[in-house]
C-alpha cells in the first residue's frame, strides 16, 4: 500500500493502491480467438466421427455379406456332385431312377383322427409343383 500525505492538517490519510483488472484486454482477445477456433472445429469433428461410425457399420455389413456369399458358394458347389443332385431329385420331386419301384409307406399310427384340411379355417397344405402345373394346363384348356 502506498502512503500519501495530505498537507491539510497534519494527519496522514491512507489510500488504497489501484487493483489490477482481472482480465486484461489481451486475455479477453485470446479467449475469444480460442472460442472461435473451438466453434470452427466442432462441426468438422462431429462429421468425422459420424463418418467413422458409418464406415464401421458398413465394414460389419460387408463381413456379414462375405459370410453369406461363402455359404451360398458352398451350397452351389454341392450341386456339382451327381449323387447330391440325385438325392435332391428323390427328396424334393419324388423321382426314382429307371428300373426302381417307388414305395410310399403310410403309418396309420401317425395319422391324425381328423384331417387338418377338413377343419374350418385350417390352412390348406401346399400342393406339389407338378399339381399346380397340371391344374394351370387344365385351366388353360377350358378357356
C-alpha positions as CSV (number, residue, x, y, z in Angstrom):
1,X,0.0,0.0,0.0
2,X,1.2,3.4,-0.9
3,X,1.0,6.2,1.6
4,X,0.0,9.6,0.7
5,X,0.5,12.5,2.8
6,X,-2.1,15.2,2.6
7,X,-1.0,18.6,3.7
8,X,-4.3,19.7,5.2
9,X,-3.8,19.3,8.8
10,X,-1.0,17.1,9.6
11,X,-2.9,13.8,9.8
12,X,-1.8,11.4,7.1
13,X,-4.6,9.6,5.2
14,X,-4.0,6.2,3.7
15,X,-5.3,5.5,0.2
16,X,-5.6,2.1,-1.4
17,X,-3.4,1.1,-4.3
18,X,-5.3,0.5,-7.6
19,X,-6.4,-3.2,-8.0
20,X,-5.2,-4.8,-11.2
21,X,-8.0,-5.9,-13.5
22,X,-9.0,-9.5,-13.5
23,X,-8.7,-9.9,-17.3
24,X,-6.5,-7.9,-19.5
25,X,-7.6,-7.0,-23.0
26,X,-5.1,-9.5,-24.3
27,X,-6.6,-12.3,-22.3
28,X,-10.1,-11.4,-23.5
29,X,-9.0,-11.4,-27.1
30,X,-7.1,-14.6,-26.7
31,X,-10.2,-16.2,-25.1
32,X,-12.4,-15.0,-28.0
33,X,-9.9,-16.4,-30.5
34,X,-9.9,-19.8,-28.8
35,X,-13.7,-19.8,-28.6
36,X,-14.0,-19.1,-32.3
37,X,-11.5,-21.9,-33.1
38,X,-13.4,-24.3,-30.9
39,X,-16.6,-23.5,-32.6
40,X,-15.0,-23.7,-36.1
41,X,-13.6,-27.2,-35.4
42,X,-16.7,-28.6,-33.6
43,X,-18.7,-29.3,-36.7
44,X,-15.9,-31.0,-38.8
45,X,-15.0,-33.2,-35.8
46,X,-18.7,-34.2,-35.5
47,X,-18.9,-35.0,-39.2
48,X,-15.6,-37.0,-38.9
49,X,-16.9,-39.1,-36.0
50,X,-20.2,-39.8,-37.8
51,X,-18.3,-40.9,-40.9
52,X,-16.2,-43.2,-38.8
53,X,-19.3,-44.8,-37.3
54,X,-20.8,-45.2,-40.7
55,X,-17.6,-46.9,-42.0
56,X,-17.6,-49.3,-39.1
57,X,-21.2,-50.2,-39.8
58,X,-20.5,-50.8,-43.5
59,X,-17.5,-52.9,-42.7
60,X,-19.6,-55.1,-40.4
61,X,-22.3,-55.4,-43.1
62,X,-19.6,-56.3,-45.6
63,X,-18.3,-59.1,-43.3
64,X,-21.8,-60.5,-42.9
65,X,-22.2,-60.4,-46.7
66,X,-18.9,-62.2,-47.2
67,X,-20.0,-65.0,-44.8
68,X,-23.3,-65.2,-46.7
69,X,-21.6,-65.4,-50.1
70,X,-19.2,-68.1,-48.8
71,X,-22.2,-70.1,-47.6
72,X,-24.0,-69.8,-50.9
73,X,-20.9,-70.8,-52.8
74,X,-20.6,-73.9,-50.7
75,X,-24.3,-74.7,-51.3
76,X,-23.8,-74.1,-55.0
77,X,-20.8,-76.4,-55.1
78,X,-22.8,-79.3,-53.7
79,X,-24.8,-79.3,-57.0
80,X,-21.7,-80.3,-58.9
81,X,-21.9,-83.7,-57.2
82,X,-24.2,-86.0,-59.2
83,X,-25.1,-88.0,-56.1
84,X,-26.3,-84.8,-54.4
85,X,-28.5,-84.0,-57.5
86,X,-30.0,-87.5,-57.4
87,X,-30.7,-87.3,-53.7
88,X,-32.4,-83.9,-54.1
89,X,-34.5,-85.2,-57.0
90,X,-35.6,-88.1,-54.9
91,X,-36.3,-86.0,-51.9
92,X,-37.9,-82.9,-53.4
93,X,-39.5,-84.2,-56.6
94,X,-40.2,-87.8,-55.5
95,X,-38.3,-89.1,-58.6
96,X,-36.8,-92.5,-59.0
97,X,-34.1,-93.9,-61.3
98,X,-35.2,-96.1,-64.2
99,X,-35.9,-99.6,-63.1
100,X,-36.6,-98.7,-59.4
101,X,-40.0,-99.1,-57.9
102,X,-41.2,-96.2,-55.7
103,X,-42.9,-97.1,-52.5
104,X,-44.8,-94.7,-50.1
105,X,-45.1,-96.0,-46.6
106,X,-48.1,-94.7,-44.7
107,X,-48.1,-95.3,-40.9
108,X,-51.6,-95.5,-39.6
109,X,-50.4,-94.8,-36.1
110,X,-49.2,-91.4,-37.1
111,X,-52.4,-90.5,-38.9
112,X,-54.4,-87.9,-37.0
113,X,-58.0,-88.6,-36.1
114,X,-59.3,-85.8,-38.4
115,X,-57.7,-84.4,-41.5
116,X,-56.4,-80.9,-40.7
117,X,-57.6,-79.8,-44.1
118,X,-61.2,-80.6,-43.1
119,X,-61.2,-78.3,-40.1
120,X,-62.9,-74.9,-40.8
121,X,-60.4,-72.1,-41.2
122,X,-57.4,-74.5,-41.4
123,X,-54.7,-73.6,-43.9
124,X,-54.6,-76.0,-46.9
125,X,-51.3,-77.9,-47.3
126,X,-49.3,-76.7,-50.3
127,X,-49.7,-78.7,-53.4
128,X,-46.7,-80.2,-55.2
129,X,-45.3,-78.2,-58.1
130,X,-46.5,-80.7,-60.7
131,X,-50.0,-80.5,-59.4
132,X,-50.0,-76.7,-59.8
133,X,-48.6,-77.1,-63.3
134,X,-51.3,-79.6,-64.3
135,X,-54.1,-77.5,-62.9
136,X,-52.9,-74.5,-64.8
137,X,-52.8,-76.6,-68.0
138,X,-56.3,-77.8,-67.4
139,X,-57.5,-74.2,-66.7
140,X,-55.9,-73.0,-70.0
141,X,-57.5,-75.9,-71.8
142,X,-61.0,-74.9,-70.6
143,X,-60.7,-71.4,-72.0
